[in-house]
C-alpha cells in the first residue's frame, strides 16, 4: 500500500509538470491527507524525483525534476531501465 500511495503522489506531479504544487494541493489531487502527502513528498524529494522550488507564504512548492519527467515519457519508469 505504501508504494502504491507513493506512486499516486508521483503521478500527480507527473500530470502537473511543469507546474509546481504545494503539499496541500498535491495531497488533495492524490486523495490523501496532508500529513501523508507531506511524508511521501519528503520521500520523493530524498529519492531525487521531485524538488523544492519556492515558498509562497507558508506553502512549500515542489515540482517533478525535469530528468524524471523525461524518463517517465520515454518508458524508462515502466521497467525498461529503472
Backbone torsions as a table, in degrees:
resi	resn	phi	psi	omega
1	UNK	NA	-38.4	-178.2
2	UNK	-62.4	-44.6	179.9
3	UNK	-64.8	-36.9	178.7
4	UNK	-63.5	-43.4	179.2
5	UNK	-66.6	-42.6	178.7
6	UNK	-61.0	-42.3	178.9
7	UNK	-66.2	-33.3	177.2
8	UNK	-64.0	-43.2	179.0
9	UNK	-66.2	-42.9	178.3
10	UNK	-61.3	-40.6	179.2
11	UNK	-62.2	-37.1	176.8
12	UNK	-59.4	-44.2	179.5
13	UNK	-69.8	-35.2	177.0
14	UNK	-63.4	-42.3	-179.3
15	UNK	-70.6	-29.7	-178.5
16	UNK	-84.5	-17.7	-175.1
17	UNK	-54.2	131.9	12.9
18	UNK	-94.9	10.4	-179.7
19	UNK	-71.6	144.9	173.8
20	UNK	-93.5	155.0	-177.0
21	UNK	-130.4	147.8	173.3
22	UNK	-80.7	165.8	177.1
23	UNK	-59.3	-42.9	-178.7
24	UNK	-62.6	-46.5	-178.7
25	UNK	-66.9	-43.8	179.1
26	UNK	-62.6	-40.9	178.7
27	UNK	-64.2	-43.5	179.8
28	UNK	-60.9	-46.3	-178.9
29	UNK	-65.4	-30.8	179.8
30	UNK	-84.0	-12.2	179.3
31	UNK	75.4	33.3	179.3
32	UNK	-127.2	168.3	-179.8
33	UNK	-72.7	159.0	179.2
34	UNK	-60.0	-45.0	178.8
35	UNK	-62.6	-38.2	177.5
36	UNK	-66.8	-42.7	177.4
37	UNK	-60.9	-42.8	179.3
38	UNK	-61.6	-40.4	179.6
39	UNK	-62.3	-47.6	-178.3
40	UNK	-71.3	-31.1	175.7
41	UNK	-65.4	-41.1	176.5
42	UNK	-62.4	-40.7	178.7
43	UNK	-63.8	-48.2	179.9
44	UNK	-63.4	-35.0	177.2
45	UNK	-66.5	-42.8	178.9
46	UNK	-64.7	-31.7	177.7
47	UNK	-78.8	-7.8	178.9
48	UNK	80.7	18.4	-178.2
49	UNK	-91.4	-29.8	174.3
50	UNK	-129.0	164.2	-179.6
51	UNK	-138.3	148.6	175.1
52	UNK	-70.4	133.5	-177.9
53	UNK	-107.7	-50.3	-173.6
54	UNK	-166.5	170.5	175.9
55	UNK	-117.4	130.5	177.7
56	UNK	-119.6	103.8	-172.5
57	UNK	63.8	-121.4	176.8
58	UNK	-94.4	-10.5	-176.5
59	UNK	-80.0	133.0	174.1
60	UNK	-97.3	130.6	-176.9
61	UNK	-105.2	133.8	-179.1
62	UNK	-125.2	157.2	-179.5
63	UNK	-144.9	150.9	174.4
64	UNK	-62.2	134.7	176.9
65	UNK	-66.2	142.6	-175.8
66	UNK	-56.3	-45.2	-179.0
67	UNK	-64.0	-32.2	178.8
68	UNK	-66.8	-37.6	178.9
69	UNK	-68.5	-34.8	177.5
70	UNK	-64.6	-44.1	179.6
71	UNK	-63.8	-41.0	-179.8
72	UNK	-62.4	-43.8	-178.4
73	UNK	-71.0	-30.3	-176.9
74	UNK	-85.1	-5.2	177.1
75	UNK	93.1	0.2	-178.7
76	UNK	-63.5	-38.8	-177.7
77	UNK	-63.4	-31.0	-176.1
78	UNK	-77.5	16.3	174.6
79	UNK	104.8	5.0	179.9
80	UNK	-100.6	42.0	177.5
81	UNK	148.8	-18.3	179.7
82	UNK	-102.0	NA	NA
